[in-house]
Amino acid sequence: MMIVDRIEGETAVCEDGGSRTELSLSQLPAGVREGDVLVFGPEGWQIDRQATDARRAAMIRRSRRLFHRRNEVSKEPR
């Protein structure tokens, strides 16, 4: 499993548990984007839509919690 960290030109920079790998976009499914979870199968690299959606939902929840905490702290009297 690889996660697309960023796309630089025709290269996707991916992370796999702490290590980085660069893959040519020509090796990846059309429409691949940052944050997509990739798995390698018999037909090559594929986007794992379920895992990608789950990761994105978790990141949104974390961001909302962080933003909510910042608002609470900023509302406290000094």
PDB file of N, CA, C and O in Angstrom:
ATOM      1  N   MET A   1       0.852  -1.174   0.000  1.00  0.00           N
ATOM      2  CA  MET A   1       0.000   0.000   0.000  1.00  0.00           C
ATOM      3  C   MET A   1       0.892   1.229   0.000  1.00  0.00           C
ATOM      4  O   MET A   1       1.866   1.305   0.749  1.00  0.00           O
ATOM      5  N   MET A   2       0.553   2.179  -0.838  1.00  0.00           N
ATOM      6  CA  MET A   2       1.277   3.444  -0.948  1.00  0.00           C
ATOM      7  C   MET A   2       0.264   4.572  -0.867  1.00  0.00           C
ATOM      8  O   MET A   2      -0.881   4.424  -1.296  1.00  0.00           O
ATOM      9  N   ILE A   3       0.688   5.688  -0.319  1.00  0.00           N
ATOM     10  CA  ILE A   3      -0.160   6.867  -0.249  1.00  0.00           C
ATOM     11  C   ILE A   3       0.519   7.972  -1.044  1.00  0.00           C
ATOM     12  O   ILE A   3       1.695   8.268  -0.830  1.00  0.00           O
ATOM     13  N   VAL A   4      -0.224   8.579  -1.959  1.00  0.00           N
ATOM     14  CA  VAL A   4       0.326   9.654  -2.777  1.00  0.00           C
ATOM     15  C   VAL A   4       0.468  10.897  -1.905  1.00  0.00           C
ATOM     16  O   VAL A   4      -0.527  11.467  -1.457  1.00  0.00           O
ATOM     17  N   ASP A   5       1.707  11.310  -1.670  1.00  0.00           N
ATOM     18  CA  ASP A   5       1.992  12.488  -0.865  1.00  0.00           C
ATOM     19  C   ASP A   5       1.821  13.754  -1.700  1.00  0.00           C
ATOM     20  O   ASP A   5       1.190  14.718  -1.268  1.00  0.00           O
ATOM     21  N   ARG A   6       2.393  13.734  -2.898  1.00  0.00           N
ATOM     22  CA  ARG A   6       2.290  14.895  -3.782  1.00  0.00           C
ATOM     23  C   ARG A   6       2.611  14.471  -5.203  1.00  0.00           C
ATOM     24  O   ARG A   6       3.169  13.400  -5.444  1.00  0.00           O
ATOM     25  N   ILE A   7       2.247  15.336  -6.135  1.00  0.00           N
ATOM     26  CA  ILE A   7       2.546  15.090  -7.537  1.00  0.00           C
ATOM     27  C   ILE A   7       3.434  16.220  -8.015  1.00  0.00           C
ATOM     28  O   ILE A   7       3.096  17.397  -7.883  1.00  0.00           O
ATOM     29  N   GLU A   8       4.576  15.846  -8.574  1.00  0.00           N
ATOM     30  CA  GLU A   8       5.548  16.806  -9.092  1.00  0.00           C
ATOM     31  C   GLU A   8       5.743  16.524 -10.571  1.00  0.00           C
ATOM     32  O   GLU A   8       6.420  15.566 -10.944  1.00  0.00           O
ATOM     33  N   GLY A   9       5.156  17.348 -11.401  1.00  0.00           N
ATOM     34  CA  GLY A   9       5.275  17.137 -12.840  1.00  0.00           C
ATOM     35  C   GLY A   9       4.623  15.835 -13.249  1.00  0.00           C
ATOM     36  O   GLY A   9       3.416  15.662 -13.085  1.00  0.00           O
ATOM     37  N   GLU A  10       5.416  14.915 -13.781  1.00  0.00           N
ATOM     38  CA  GLU A  10       4.916  13.611 -14.220  1.00  0.00           C
ATOM     39  C   GLU A  10       5.248  12.503 -13.223  1.00  0.00           C
ATOM     40  O   GLU A  10       5.244  11.323 -13.573  1.00  0.00           O
ATOM     41  N   THR A  11       5.536  12.893 -11.974  1.00  0.00           N
ATOM     42  CA  THR A  11       5.929  11.937 -10.942  1.00  0.00           C
ATOM     43  C   THR A  11       5.040  12.062  -9.711  1.00  0.00           C
ATOM     44  O   THR A  11       4.740  13.167  -9.260  1.00  0.00           O
ATOM     45  N   ALA A  12       4.626  10.928  -9.177  1.00  0.00           N
ATOM     46  CA  ALA A  12       3.896  10.896  -7.908  1.00  0.00           C
ATOM     47  C   ALA A  12       4.880  10.482  -6.818  1.00  0.00           C
ATOM     48  O   ALA A  12       5.497   9.420  -6.900  1.00  0.00           O
ATOM     49  N   VAL A  13       5.023  11.319  -5.806  1.00  0.00           N
ATOM     50  CA  VAL A  13       5.860  10.994  -4.658  1.00  0.00           C
ATOM     51  C   VAL A  13       4.950  10.317  -3.646  1.00  0.00           C
ATOM     52  O   VAL A  13       3.989  10.912  -3.156  1.00  0.00           O
ATOM     53  N   CYS A  14       5.269   9.052  -3.337  1.00  0.00           N
ATOM     54  CA  CYS A  14       4.405   8.230  -2.484  1.00  0.00           C
ATOM     55  C   CYS A  14       5.136   7.840  -1.206  1.00  0.00           C
ATOM     56  O   CYS A  14       6.364   7.758  -1.176  1.00  0.00           O
ATOM     57  N   GLU A  15       4.373   7.604  -0.166  1.00  0.00           N
ATOM     58  CA  GLU A  15       4.915   7.155   1.112  1.00  0.00           C
ATOM     59  C   GLU A  15       4.379   5.776   1.433  1.00  0.00           C
ATOM     60  O   GLU A  15       3.225   5.445   1.162  1.00  0.00           O
ATOM     61  N   ASP A  16       5.258   4.986   2.020  1.00  0.00           N
ATOM     62  CA  ASP A  16       4.907   3.623   2.416  1.00  0.00           C
ATOM     63  C   ASP A  16       5.514   3.365   3.783  1.00  0.00           C
ATOM     64  O   ASP A  16       6.618   2.830   3.892  1.00  0.00           O
ATOM     65  N   GLY A  17       4.791   3.745   4.822  1.00  0.00           N
ATOM     66  CA  GLY A  17       5.279   3.488   6.175  1.00  0.00           C
ATOM     67  C   GLY A  17       6.593   4.173   6.502  1.00  0.00           C
ATOM     68  O   GLY A  17       7.427   3.592   7.196  1.00  0.00           O
ATOM     69  N   GLY A  18       6.797   5.374   6.030  1.00  0.00           N
ATOM     70  CA  GLY A  18       8.002   6.113   6.369  1.00  0.00           C
ATOM     71  C   GLY A  18       9.007   6.223   5.239  1.00  0.00           C
ATOM     72  O   GLY A  18       9.827   7.141   5.237  1.00  0.00           O
ATOM     73  N   SER A  19       8.968   5.322   4.288  1.00  0.00           N
ATOM     74  CA  SER A  19       9.881   5.431   3.147  1.00  0.00           C
ATOM     75  C   SER A  19       9.159   6.094   1.983  1.00  0.00           C
ATOM     76  O   SER A  19       7.936   6.018   1.869  1.00  0.00           O
ATOM     77  N   ARG A  20       9.926   6.735   1.133  1.00  0.00           N
ATOM     78  CA  ARG A  20       9.350   7.432  -0.019  1.00  0.00           C
ATOM     79  C   ARG A  20       9.746   6.742  -1.308  1.00  0.00           C
ATOM     80  O   ARG A  20      10.858   6.235  -1.458  1.00  0.00           O
ATOM     81  N   THR A  21       8.806   6.739  -2.226  1.00  0.00           N
ATOM     82  CA  THR A  21       9.016   6.140  -3.541  1.00  0.00           C
ATOM     83  C   THR A  21       8.438   7.078  -4.582  1.00  0.00           C
ATOM     84  O   THR A  21       7.377   7.669  -4.381  1.00  0.00           O
ATOM     85  N   GLU A  22       9.138   7.211  -5.691  1.00  0.00           N
ATOM     86  CA  GLU A  22       8.636   8.023  -6.789  1.00  0.00           C
ATOM     87  C   GLU A  22       8.131   7.097  -7.883  1.00  0.00           C
ATOM     88  O   GLU A  22       8.837   6.185  -8.315  1.00  0.00           O
ATOM     89  N   LEU A  23       6.906   7.339  -8.325  1.00  0.00           N
ATOM     90  CA  LEU A  23       6.303   6.550  -9.396  1.00  0.00           C
ATOM     91  C   LEU A  23       5.917   7.474 -10.537  1.00  0.00           C
ATOM     92  O   LEU A  23       5.420   8.579 -10.319  1.00  0.00           O
ATOM     93  N   SER A  24       6.150   7.015 -11.742  1.00  0.00           N
ATOM     94  CA  SER A  24       5.741   7.775 -12.913  1.00  0.00           C
ATOM     95  C   SER A  24       4.219   7.768 -13.009  1.00  0.00           C
ATOM     96  O   SER A  24       3.585   6.735 -12.796  1.00  0.00           O
ATOM     97  N   LEU A  25       3.637   8.915 -13.329  1.00  0.00           N
ATOM     98  CA  LEU A  25       2.182   8.983 -13.474  1.00  0.00           C
ATOM     99  C   LEU A  25       1.690   8.031 -14.559  1.00  0.00           C
ATOM    100  O   LEU A  25       0.539   7.594 -14.525  1.00  0.00           O
ATOM    101  N   SER A  26       2.547   7.708 -15.515  1.00  0.00           N
ATOM    102  CA  SER A  26       2.142   6.778 -16.577  1.00  0.00           C
ATOM    103  C   SER A  26       1.903   5.371 -16.035  1.00  0.00           C
ATOM    104  O   SER A  26       1.242   4.569 -16.695  1.00  0.00           O
ATOM    105  N   GLN A  27       2.425   5.050 -14.848  1.00  0.00           N
ATOM    106  CA  GLN A  27       2.217   3.746 -14.217  1.00  0.00           C
ATOM    107  C   GLN A  27       0.939   3.704 -13.383  1.00  0.00           C
ATOM    108  O   GLN A  27       0.507   2.635 -12.951  1.00  0.00           O
ATOM    109  N   LEU A  28       0.333   4.881 -13.158  1.00  0.00           N
ATOM    110  CA  LEU A  28      -0.788   4.981 -12.225  1.00  0.00           C
ATOM    111  C   LEU A  28      -2.097   5.212 -12.962  1.00  0.00           C
ATOM    112  O   LEU A  28      -2.096   5.654 -14.111  1.00  0.00           O
ATOM    113  N   PRO A  29      -3.210   4.915 -12.307  1.00  0.00           N
ATOM    114  CA  PRO A  29      -4.522   5.132 -12.937  1.00  0.00           C
ATOM    115  C   PRO A  29      -4.746   6.614 -13.249  1.00  0.00           C
ATOM    116  O   PRO A  29      -4.264   7.489 -12.530  1.00  0.00           O
ATOM    117  N   ALA A  30      -5.463   6.876 -14.300  1.00  0.00           N
ATOM    118  CA  ALA A  30      -5.810   8.252 -14.654  1.00  0.00           C
ATOM    119  C   ALA A  30      -6.589   8.887 -13.509  1.00  0.00           C
ATOM    120  O   ALA A  30      -7.434   8.239 -12.891  1.00  0.00           O
ATOM    121  N   GLY A  31      -6.308  10.135 -13.235  1.00  0.00           N
ATOM    122  CA  GLY A  31      -7.036  10.852 -12.196  1.00  0.00           C
ATOM    123  C   GLY A  31      -6.469  10.700 -10.805  1.00  0.00           C
ATOM    124  O   GLY A  31      -7.055  11.210  -9.851  1.00  0.00           O
ATOM    125  N   VAL A  32      -5.346  10.014 -10.655  1.00  0.00           N
ATOM    126  CA  VAL A  32      -4.752   9.859  -9.329  1.00  0.00           C
ATOM    127  C   VAL A  32      -4.425  11.242  -8.778  1.00  0.00           C
ATOM    128  O   VAL A  32      -4.023  12.140  -9.518  1.00  0.00           O
ATOM    129  N   ARG A  33      -4.605  11.405  -7.446  1.00  0.00           N
ATOM    130  CA  ARG A  33      -4.335  12.702  -6.838  1.00  0.00           C
ATOM    131  C   ARG A  33      -3.751  12.528  -5.442  1.00  0.00           C
ATOM    132  O   ARG A  33      -3.707  11.424  -4.900  1.00  0.00           O
ATOM    133  N   GLU A  34      -3.309  13.631  -4.880  1.00  0.00           N
ATOM    134  CA  GLU A  34      -2.702  13.607  -3.548  1.00  0.00           C
ATOM    135  C   GLU A  34      -3.670  13.006  -2.536  1.00  0.00           C
ATOM    136  O   GLU A  34      -4.863  13.310  -2.537  1.00  0.00           O
ATOM    137  N   GLY A  35      -3.134  12.149  -1.674  1.00  0.00           N
ATOM    138  CA  GLY A  35      -3.946  11.522  -0.641  1.00  0.00           C
ATOM    139  C   GLY A  35      -4.541  10.187  -1.039  1.00  0.00           C
ATOM    140  O   GLY A  35      -5.068   9.471  -0.188  1.00  0.00           O
ATOM    141  N   ASP A  36      -4.468   9.833  -2.324  1.00  0.00           N
ATOM    142  CA  ASP A  36      -5.013   8.545  -2.760  1.00  0.00           C
ATOM    143  C   ASP A  36      -4.184   7.394  -2.195  1.00  0.00           C
ATOM    144  O   ASP A  36      -2.959   7.476  -2.106  1.00  0.00           O
ATOM    145  N   VAL A  37      -4.873   6.324  -1.816  1.00  0.00           N
ATOM    146  CA  VAL A  37      -4.218   5.099  -1.368  1.00  0.00           C
ATOM    147  C   VAL A  37      -4.109   4.179  -2.587  1.00  0.00           C
ATOM    148  O   VAL A  37      -5.102   3.881  -3.250  1.00  0.00           O
ATOM    149  N   LEU A  38      -2.880   3.738  -2.863  1.00  0.00           N
ATOM    150  CA  LEU A  38      -2.629   2.869  -4.010  1.00  0.00           C
ATOM    151  C   LEU A  38      -2.287   1.468  -3.538  1.00  0.00           C
ATOM    152  O   LEU A  38      -1.580   1.290  -2.545  1.00  0.00           O
ATOM    153  N   VAL A  39      -2.785   0.487  -4.247  1.00  0.00           N
ATOM    154  CA  VAL A  39      -2.434  -0.915  -3.997  1.00  0.00           C
ATOM    155  C   VAL A  39      -1.987  -1.515  -5.324  1.00  0.00           C
ATOM    156  O   VAL A  39      -2.483  -1.148  -6.389  1.00  0.00           O
ATOM    157  N   PHE A  40      -1.038  -2.444  -5.237  1.00  0.00           N
ATOM    158  CA  PHE A  40      -0.530  -3.082  -6.442  1.00  0.00           C
ATOM    159  C   PHE A  40      -1.179  -4.448  -6.584  1.00  0.00           C
ATOM    160  O   PHE A  40      -1.110  -5.281  -5.680  1.00  0.00           O
ATOM    161  N   GLY A  41      -1.806  -4.663  -7.721  1.00  0.00           N
ATOM    162  CA  GLY A  41      -2.481  -5.931  -7.982  1.00  0.00           C
ATOM    163  C   GLY A  41      -2.069  -6.489  -9.322  1.00  0.00           C
ATOM    164  O   GLY A  41      -1.121  -5.996  -9.933  1.00  0.00           O
ATOM    165  N   PRO A  42      -2.762  -7.507  -9.789  1.00  0.00           N
ATOM    166  CA  PRO A  42      -2.417  -8.166 -11.057  1.00  0.00           C
ATOM    167  C   PRO A  42      -2.448  -7.215 -12.255  1.00  0.00           C
ATOM    168  O   PRO A  42      -1.749  -7.431 -13.246  1.00  0.00           O
ATOM    169  N   GLU A  43      -3.255  -6.171 -12.157  1.00  0.00           N
ATOM    170  CA  GLU A  43      -3.354  -5.221 -13.264  1.00  0.00           C
ATOM    171  C   GLU A  43      -2.521  -3.969 -13.032  1.00  0.00           C
ATOM    172  O   GLU A  43      -2.699  -2.971 -13.731  1.00  0.00           O
ATOM    173  N   GLY A  44      -1.617  -4.005 -12.066  1.00  0.00           N
ATOM    174  CA  GLY A  44      -0.766  -2.858 -11.753  1.00  0.00           C
ATOM    175  C   GLY A  44      -1.331  -2.056 -10.596  1.00  0.00           C
ATOM    176  O   GLY A  44      -2.105  -2.573  -9.791  1.00  0.00           O
ATOM    177  N   TRP A  45      -0.942  -0.790 -10.514  1.00  0.00           N
ATOM    178  CA  TRP A  45      -1.389   0.084  -9.427  1.00  0.00           C
ATOM    179  C   TRP A  45      -2.845   0.467  -9.613  1.00  0.00           C
ATOM    180  O   TRP A  45      -3.272   0.825 -10.711  1.00  0.00           O
ATOM    181  N   GLN A  46      -3.595   0.387  -8.535  1.00  0.00           N
ATOM    182  CA  GLN A  46      -5.008   0.767  -8.526  1.00  0.00           C
ATOM    183  C   GLN A  46      -5.264   1.651  -7.310  1.00  0.00           C
ATOM    184  O   GLN A  46      -4.586   1.528  -6.290  1.00  0.00           O
ATOM    185  N   ILE A  47      -6.241   2.535  -7.424  1.00  0.00           N
ATOM    186  CA  ILE A  47      -6.647   3.366  -6.285  1.00  0.00           C
ATOM    187  C   ILE A  47      -7.620   2.567  -5.435  1.00  0.00           C
ATOM    188  O   ILE A  47      -8.630   2.068  -5.932  1.00  0.00           O
ATOM    189  N   ASP A  48      -7.312   2.450  -4.153  1.00  0.00           N
ATOM    190  CA  ASP A  48      -8.219   1.796  -3.205  1.00  0.00           C
ATOM    191  C   ASP A  48      -9.184   2.874  -2.717  1.00  0.00           C
ATOM    192  O   ASP A  48      -8.886   3.598  -1.767  1.00  0.00           O
ATOM    193  N   ARG A  49     -10.319   2.975  -3.361  1.00  0.00           N
ATOM    194  CA  ARG A  49     -11.280   4.051  -3.072  1.00  0.00           C
ATOM    195  C   ARG A  49     -11.776   4.005  -1.630  1.00  0.00           C
ATOM    196  O   ARG A  49     -11.921   5.048  -0.992  1.00  0.00           O
ATOM    197  N   GLN A  50     -12.037   2.812  -1.116  1.00  0.00           N
ATOM    198  CA  GLN A  50     -12.553   2.690   0.249  1.00  0.00           C
ATOM    199  C   GLN A  50     -11.520   3.191   1.260  1.00  0.00           C
ATOM    200  O   GLN A  50     -11.861   3.944   2.173  1.00  0.00           O
ATOM    201  N   ALA A  51     -10.268   2.780   1.101  1.00  0.00           N
ATOM    202  CA  ALA A  51      -9.217   3.225   2.020  1.00  0.00           C
ATOM    203  C   ALA A  51      -8.958   4.721   1.872  1.00  0.00           C
ATOM    204  O   ALA A  51      -8.724   5.415   2.861  1.00  0.00           O
ATOM    205  N   THR A  52      -8.999   5.214   0.641  1.00  0.00           N
ATOM    206  CA  THR A  52      -8.798   6.645   0.398  1.00  0.00           C
ATOM    207  C   THR A  52      -9.897   7.457   1.075  1.00  0.00           C
ATOM    208  O   THR A  52      -9.613   8.443   1.756  1.00  0.00           O
ATOM    209  N   ASP A  53     -11.142   7.050   0.893  1.00  0.00           N
ATOM    210  CA  ASP A  53     -12.261   7.761   1.514  1.00  0.00           C
ATOM    211  C   ASP A  53     -12.160   7.737   3.035  1.00  0.00           C
ATOM    212  O   ASP A  53     -12.440   8.740   3.692  1.00  0.00           O
ATOM    213  N   ALA A  54     -11.764   6.602   3.593  1.00  0.00           N
ATOM    214  CA  ALA A  54     -11.636   6.483   5.050  1.00  0.00           C
ATOM    215  C   ALA A  54     -10.540   7.412   5.573  1.00  0.00           C
ATOM    216  O   ALA A  54     -10.725   8.070   6.597  1.00  0.00           O
ATOM    217  N   ARG A  55      -9.401   7.470   4.879  1.00  0.00           N
ATOM    218  CA  ARG A  55      -8.306   8.367   5.293  1.00  0.00           C
ATOM    219  C   ARG A  55      -8.732   9.825   5.207  1.00  0.00           C
ATOM    220  O   ARG A  55      -8.446  10.611   6.110  1.00  0.00           O
ATOM    221  N   ARG A  56      -9.409  10.186   4.134  1.00  0.00           N
ATOM    222  CA  ARG A  56      -9.846  11.581   3.980  1.00  0.00           C
ATOM    223  C   ARG A  56     -10.850  11.959   5.071  1.00  0.00           C
ATOM    224  O   ARG A  56     -10.779  13.059   5.618  1.00  0.00           O
ATOM    225  N   ALA A  57     -11.772  11.067   5.388  1.00  0.00           N
ATOM    226  CA  ALA A  57     -12.758  11.332   6.438  1.00  0.00           C
ATOM    227  C   ALA A  57     -12.063  11.504   7.788  1.00  0.00           C
ATOM    228  O   ALA A  57     -12.427  12.385   8.567  1.00  0.00           O
ATOM    229  N   ALA A  58     -11.071  10.671   8.064  1.00  0.00           N
ATOM    230  CA  ALA A  58     -10.333  10.777   9.327  1.00  0.00           C
ATOM    231  C   ALA A  58      -9.580  12.101   9.405  1.00  0.00           C
ATOM    232  O   ALA A  58      -9.529  12.720  10.468  1.00  0.00           O
ATOM    233  N   MET A  59      -9.002  12.538   8.306  1.00  0.00           N
ATOM    234  CA  MET A  59      -8.274  13.809   8.298  1.00  0.00           C
ATOM    235  C   MET A  59      -9.230  14.988   8.501  1.00  0.00           C
ATOM    236  O   MET A  59      -8.884  15.955   9.180  1.00  0.00           O
ATOM    237  N   ILE A  60     -10.409  14.915   7.926  1.00  0.00           N
ATOM    238  CA  ILE A  60     -11.405  15.979   8.116  1.00  0.00           C
ATOM    239  C   ILE A  60     -11.818  16.040   9.579  1.00  0.00           C
ATOM    240  O   ILE A  60     -11.932  17.124  10.152  1.00  0.00           O
ATOM    241  N   ARG A  61     -12.045  14.866  10.189  1.00  0.00           N
ATOM    242  CA  ARG A  61     -12.423  14.838  11.618  1.00  0.00           C
ATOM    243  C   ARG A  61     -11.316  15.445  12.477  1.00  0.00           C
ATOM    244  O   ARG A  61     -11.595  16.239  13.376  1.00  0.00           O
ATOM    245  N   ARG A  62     -10.057  15.077  12.205  1.00  0.00           N
ATOM    246  CA  ARG A  62      -8.945  15.625  12.979  1.00  0.00           C
ATOM    247  C   ARG A  62      -8.856  17.137  12.819  1.00  0.00           C
ATOM    248  O   ARG A  62      -8.647  17.859  13.793  1.00  0.00           O
ATOM    249  N   SER A  63      -9.014  17.607  11.599  1.00  0.00           N
ATOM    250  CA  SER A  63      -8.941  19.050  11.347  1.00  0.00           C
ATOM    251  C   SER A  63     -10.054  19.787  12.084  1.00  0.00           C
ATOM    252  O   SER A  63      -9.820  20.846  12.665  1.00  0.00           O
ATOM    253  N   ARG A  64     -11.246  19.237  12.063  1.00  0.00           N
ATOM    254  CA  ARG A  64     -12.366  19.886  12.763  1.00  0.00           C
ATOM    255  C   ARG A  64     -12.135  19.930  14.264  1.00  0.00           C
ATOM    256  O   ARG A  64     -12.425  20.937  14.911  1.00  0.00           O
ATOM    257  N   ARG A  65     -11.607  18.826  14.830  1.00  0.00           N
ATOM    258  CA  ARG A  65     -11.317  18.815  16.267  1.00  0.00           C
ATOM    259  C   ARG A  65     -10.258  19.853  16.601  1.00  0.00           C
ATOM    260  O   ARG A  65     -10.390  20.575  17.589  1.00  0.00           O
ATOM    261  N   LEU A  66      -9.218  19.936  15.794  1.00  0.00           N
ATOM    262  CA  LEU A  66      -8.149  20.892  16.032  1.00  0.00           C
ATOM    263  C   LEU A  66      -8.682  22.314  15.927  1.00  0.00           C
ATOM    264  O   LEU A  66      -8.386  23.150  16.781  1.00  0.00           O
ATOM    265  N   PHE A  67      -9.459  22.595  14.895  1.00  0.00           N
ATOM    266  CA  PHE A  67     -10.014  23.927  14.713  1.00  0.00           C
ATOM    267  C   PHE A  67     -10.950  24.279  15.865  1.00  0.00           C
ATOM    268  O   PHE A  67     -10.937  25.409  16.354  1.00  0.00           O
ATOM    269  N   HIS A  68     -11.752  23.329  16.295  1.00  0.00           N
ATOM    270  CA  HIS A  68     -12.682  23.557  17.404  1.00  0.00           C
ATOM    271  C   HIS A  68     -11.904  23.892  18.674  1.00  0.00           C
ATOM    272  O   HIS A  68     -12.291  24.802  19.408  1.00  0.00           O
ATOM    273  N   ARG A  69     -10.821  23.176  18.944  1.00  0.00           N
ATOM    274  CA  ARG A  69     -10.010  23.455  20.136  1.00  0.00           C
ATOM    275  C   ARG A  69      -9.400  24.842  20.062  1.00  0.00           C
ATOM    276  O   ARG A  69      -9.368  25.558  21.063  1.00  0.00           O
ATOM    277  N   ARG A  70      -8.919  25.227  18.898  1.00  0.00           N
ATOM    278  CA  ARG A  70      -8.329  26.564  18.757  1.00  0.00           C
ATOM    279  C   ARG A  70      -9.366  27.640  19.057  1.00  0.00           C
ATOM    280  O   ARG A  70      -9.053  28.631  19.717  1.00  0.00           O
ATOM    281  N   ASN A  71     -10.576  27.461  18.587  1.00  0.00           N
ATOM    282  CA  ASN A  71     -11.636  28.443  18.846  1.00  0.00           C
ATOM    283  C   ASN A  71     -11.937  28.522  20.340  1.00  0.00           C
ATOM    284  O   ASN A  71     -12.147  29.615  20.867  1.00  0.00           O
ATOM    285  N   GLU A  72     -11.962  27.383  21.032  1.00  0.00           N
ATOM    286  CA  GLU A  72     -12.232  27.386  22.463  1.00  0.00           C
ATOM    287  C   GLU A  72     -11.140  28.113  23.218  1.00  0.00           C
ATOM    288  O   GLU A  72     -11.425  28.883  24.135  1.00  0.00           O
ATOM    289  N   VAL A  73      -9.892  27.877  22.843  1.00  0.00           N
ATOM    290  CA  VAL A  73      -8.774  28.517  23.520  1.00  0.00           C
ATOM    291  C   VAL A  73      -8.781  30.022  23.263  1.00  0.00           C
ATOM    292  O   VAL A  73      -8.518  30.807  24.174  1.00  0.00           O
ATOM    293  N   SER A  74      -9.080  30.427  22.034  1.00  0.00           N
ATOM    294  CA  SER A  74      -9.057  31.853  21.709  1.00  0.00           C
ATOM    295  C   SER A  74     -10.208  32.608  22.368  1.00  0.00           C
ATOM    296  O   SER A  74     -10.129  33.830  22.496  1.00  0.00           O
ATOM    297  N   LYS A  75     -11.261  31.935  22.785  1.00  0.00           N
ATOM    298  CA  LYS A  75     -12.402  32.584  23.423  1.00  0.00           C
ATOM    299  C   LYS A  75     -12.203  32.752  24.922  1.00  0.00           C
ATOM    300  O   LYS A  75     -12.956  33.486  25.561  1.00  0.00           O
ATOM    301  N   GLU A  76     -11.200  32.085  25.497  1.00  0.00           N
ATOM    302  CA  GLU A  76     -10.969  32.195  26.929  1.00  0.00           C
ATOM    303  C   GLU A  76     -10.475  33.592  27.271  1.00  0.00           C
ATOM    304  O   GLU A  76      -9.657  34.154  26.543  1.00  0.00           O
ATOM    305  N   PRO A  77     -10.961  34.160  28.371  1.00  0.00           N
ATOM    306  CA  PRO A  77     -10.489  35.505  28.777  1.00  0.00           C
ATOM    307  C   PRO A  77      -9.024  35.458  29.171  1.00  0.00           C
ATOM    308  O   PRO A  77      -8.520  34.451  29.670  1.00  0.00           O
ATOM    309  N   ARG A  78      -8.367  36.559  28.937  1.00  0.00           N
ATOM    310  CA  ARG A  78      -6.930  36.626  29.269  1.00  0.00           C
ATOM    311  C   ARG A  78      -6.716  37.335  30.560  1.00  0.00           C
ATOM    312  O   ARG A  78      -5.576  37.487  30.999  1.00  0.00           O
TER     313      ARG A  78
END
